[in-house]
Amino acid sequence: MREPSAHTVLSESQAARAHTVEVEASHAVSVSQPAAVTRLIEQAAHATTR
């Protein structure tokens, strides 16, 4: 399987009206940057309960 290009990912996220976040991290972002992951999950939870 080929990795999607950054342009493809951005286009798909824009089409879905998604909120994306870039974090300097290893491939295991939930382990290397847990606070950033927690913030994103909390923001998503609050956005869906409004």
DSSP file (Angstrom, degrees, kcal/mol; ACC not computed):
  #  RESIDUE AA STRUCTURE BP1 BP2  ACC     N-H-->O    O-->H-N    N-H-->O    O-->H-N    TCO  KAPPA ALPHA  PHI   PSI    X-CA   Y-CA   Z-CA
    1    1 A M              0   0    0      0, 0.0     2,-0.3     0, 0.0     0, 0.0   0.000 360.0 360.0 360.0 135.8    0.0    0.0    0.0
    2    2 A R        -     0   0    0      1,-0.1     3,-0.0     3,-0.0     0, 0.0  -0.707 360.0-113.1 -92.6 139.5    1.3    3.4   -0.9
    3    3 A E        -     0   0    0     -2,-0.3     2,-0.1     1,-0.1    -1,-0.1  -0.486  36.7-114.7 -66.3 135.9    1.2    6.3    1.5
    4    4 A P        -     0   0    0      0, 0.0    -1,-0.1     0, 0.0     2,-0.0  -0.433  33.6-107.6 -69.3 148.4   -1.2    9.0    0.4
    5    5 A S     >  -     0   0    0      1,-0.1     4,-2.2    -2,-0.1     5,-0.2  -0.327  24.5-113.6 -71.5 159.8    0.5   12.3   -0.5
    6    6 A A  H  > S+     0   0    0      1,-0.2     4,-2.5     2,-0.2     5,-0.2   0.867 118.7  55.7 -61.2 -35.6    0.0   15.3    1.8
    7    7 A H  H  > S+     0   0    0      2,-0.2     4,-2.5     1,-0.2    -1,-0.2   0.908 107.3  48.3 -63.9 -42.4   -2.0   17.0   -0.9
    8    8 A T  H  > S+     0   0    0      2,-0.2     4,-2.5     1,-0.2     5,-0.2   0.925 112.6  47.8 -64.1 -45.3   -4.4   14.1   -1.2
    9    9 A V  H  X S+     0   0    0     -4,-2.2     4,-2.4     1,-0.2    -2,-0.2   0.917 113.0  48.7 -62.7 -43.7   -4.9   13.9    2.6
   10   10 A L  H  X S+     0   0    0     -4,-2.5     4,-2.4     2,-0.2    -2,-0.2   0.921 111.5  49.4 -63.4 -44.3   -5.5   17.7    2.8
   11   11 A S  H  X S+     0   0    0     -4,-2.5     4,-2.2     1,-0.2    -2,-0.2   0.914 112.8  47.1 -61.8 -43.3   -8.0   17.6   -0.1
   12   12 A E  H  X S+     0   0    0     -4,-2.5     4,-1.7     2,-0.2    -1,-0.2   0.893 112.3  49.2 -66.7 -39.8   -9.9   14.7    1.5
   13   13 A S  H  <>S+     0   0    0     -4,-2.4     5,-3.1    -5,-0.2     4,-0.3   0.879 111.1  50.1 -69.0 -35.8  -10.0   16.4    4.9
   14   14 A Q  H ><5S+     0   0    0     -4,-2.4     3,-1.1     3,-0.2    -2,-0.2   0.905 108.7  52.3 -66.5 -40.2  -11.2   19.6    3.4
   15   15 A A  H 3<5S+     0   0    0     -4,-2.2    -1,-0.2     1,-0.3    -2,-0.2   0.857 112.9  44.7 -62.9 -34.5  -13.9   17.8    1.5
   16   16 A A  T 3<5S-     0   0    0     -4,-1.7    -1,-0.3    -5,-0.1    -2,-0.2   0.457 110.5-124.7 -86.3  -1.3  -15.0   16.2    4.8
   17   17 A R  T < 5 +     0   0    0     -3,-1.1    -3,-0.2    -4,-0.3     2,-0.1   0.885  53.7 168.3  55.2  41.6  -14.7   19.6    6.6
   18   18 A A      < -     0   0    0     -5,-3.1     2,-0.6    -6,-0.1    -1,-0.2  -0.431  38.7-126.8 -83.8 156.9  -12.4   17.9    9.0
   19   19 A H        -     0   0    0     -2,-0.1     2,-0.3    -3,-0.1    -1,-0.0  -0.927  31.5-167.9-101.2 121.5  -10.2   19.6   11.6
   20   20 A T        -     0   0    0     -2,-0.6     2,-0.4   -10,-0.0   -10,-0.0  -0.836   8.7-165.1-113.8 152.6   -6.6   18.5   11.2
   21   21 A V        -     0   0    0     -2,-0.3     2,-0.5     2,-0.0    -2,-0.0  -0.998   8.8-149.7-134.7 135.9   -3.6   19.0   13.5
   22   22 A E        -     0   0    0     -2,-0.4     2,-0.4     2,-0.0    -2,-0.0  -0.920  18.7-179.8-107.6 132.9    0.1   18.5   12.8
   23   23 A V        -     0   0    0     -2,-0.5     2,-0.8     2,-0.1    10,-0.0  -0.994  34.0-119.8-132.7 134.6    2.3   17.5   15.6
   24   24 A E        +     0   0    0     -2,-0.4     2,-0.3     5,-0.0    -2,-0.0  -0.641  67.8 120.1 -70.9 110.1    6.0   16.8   15.6
   25   25 A A        -     0   0    0     -2,-0.8     4,-0.1     8,-0.0    -2,-0.1  -0.979  64.1 -92.4-162.9 168.5    6.1   13.2   16.7
   26   26 A S        -     0   0    0     -2,-0.3     3,-0.2     2,-0.2     6,-0.1  -0.143  59.3 -86.0 -75.6-177.3    7.0    9.7   15.8
   27   27 A H  S    S+     0   0    0      1,-0.3     2,-0.9     2,-0.1     3,-0.2   0.711 126.8  65.5 -66.8 -18.3    4.6    7.3   14.1
   28   28 A A    >>  +     0   0    0      1,-0.2     4,-2.4     2,-0.1     3,-1.7  -0.550  65.1 163.0-100.9  66.3    3.2    6.5   17.6
   29   29 A V  H 3>  +     0   0    0     -2,-0.9     4,-2.6     1,-0.3     8,-0.2   0.809  68.2  60.6 -60.3 -32.7    1.9   10.0   18.3
   30   30 A S  H 34 S+     0   0    0     -3,-0.2    -1,-0.3     1,-0.2     8,-0.1   0.760 113.2  38.7 -67.7 -21.6   -0.3    8.8   21.1
   31   31 A V  H <4 S+     0   0    0     -3,-1.7    -2,-0.2     2,-0.1    -1,-0.2   0.855 122.7  38.8 -91.3 -43.0    2.8    7.6   23.0
   32   32 A S  H  < S+     0   0    0     -4,-2.4    -2,-0.2     1,-0.2    -3,-0.2   0.754 132.6  22.8 -83.0 -24.1    5.2   10.4   22.1
   33   33 A Q     X  +     0   0    0     -4,-2.6     4,-1.7    -5,-0.3     3,-0.4  -0.418  68.7 155.7-137.5  60.3    2.7   13.3   22.3
   34   34 A P  H  > S+     0   0    0      0, 0.0     4,-2.5     0, 0.0     5,-0.2   0.824  72.9  56.9 -62.0 -32.6   -0.1   12.2   24.6
   35   35 A A  H  > S+     0   0    0      2,-0.2     4,-2.4     1,-0.2     5,-0.2   0.902 106.9  48.9 -66.4 -39.5   -1.1   15.7   25.6
   36   36 A A  H  > S+     0   0    0     -3,-0.4     4,-2.0     2,-0.2    -1,-0.2   0.897 112.7  48.1 -65.9 -40.0   -1.7   16.8   22.0
   37   37 A V  H  X S+     0   0    0     -4,-1.7     4,-2.4    -8,-0.2    -2,-0.2   0.914 110.9  50.9 -66.2 -42.7   -3.8   13.7   21.3
   38   38 A T  H  X S+     0   0    0     -4,-2.5     4,-2.7     1,-0.2     5,-0.2   0.921 109.1  50.9 -60.7 -45.3   -5.8   14.3   24.4
   39   39 A R  H  X S+     0   0    0     -4,-2.4     4,-2.6     1,-0.2    -1,-0.2   0.917 110.9  48.8 -59.0 -44.1   -6.5   17.9   23.5
   40   40 A L  H  X S+     0   0    0     -4,-2.0     4,-2.3     2,-0.2    -1,-0.2   0.912 112.3  47.6 -64.4 -42.7   -7.7   16.9   20.0
   41   41 A I  H  X S+     0   0    0     -4,-2.4     4,-2.5     2,-0.2    -1,-0.2   0.915 112.7  49.1 -64.6 -42.5  -10.0   14.2   21.4
   42   42 A E  H  X S+     0   0    0     -4,-2.7     4,-2.4     2,-0.2    -2,-0.2   0.905 110.7  50.3 -64.2 -40.7  -11.4   16.6   23.9
   43   43 A Q  H  X S+     0   0    0     -4,-2.6     4,-2.2    -5,-0.2    -1,-0.2   0.913 111.7  48.5 -62.2 -42.5  -12.0   19.2   21.2
   44   44 A A  H  X S+     0   0    0     -4,-2.3     4,-1.6     2,-0.2    -2,-0.2   0.908 110.7  50.7 -64.6 -41.6  -13.8   16.6   19.1
   45   45 A A  H  X S+     0   0    0     -4,-2.5     4,-0.7     1,-0.2    -2,-0.2   0.916 112.5  46.0 -63.8 -42.6  -15.9   15.5   21.9
   46   46 A H  H >< S+     0   0    0     -4,-2.4     3,-0.6     1,-0.2     4,-0.2   0.876 110.2  54.3 -67.7 -36.5  -17.0   19.0   22.8
   47   47 A A  H 3< S+     0   0    0     -4,-2.2     3,-0.5     1,-0.2    -1,-0.2   0.813 109.3  47.7 -67.5 -29.9  -17.7   19.9   19.1
   48   48 A T  H 3< S+     0   0    0     -4,-1.6    -1,-0.2     1,-0.2    -2,-0.2   0.573 108.2  54.5 -89.6  -8.9  -20.0   16.9   18.7
   49   49 A T    <<        0   0    0     -4,-0.7    -1,-0.2    -3,-0.6    -2,-0.2   0.287 360.0 360.0-106.6   9.7  -22.0   17.6   21.9
   50   50 A R              0   0    0     -3,-0.5    -1,-0.2    -4,-0.2    -2,-0.1   0.461 360.0 360.0 -82.4 360.0  -23.0   21.2   21.1
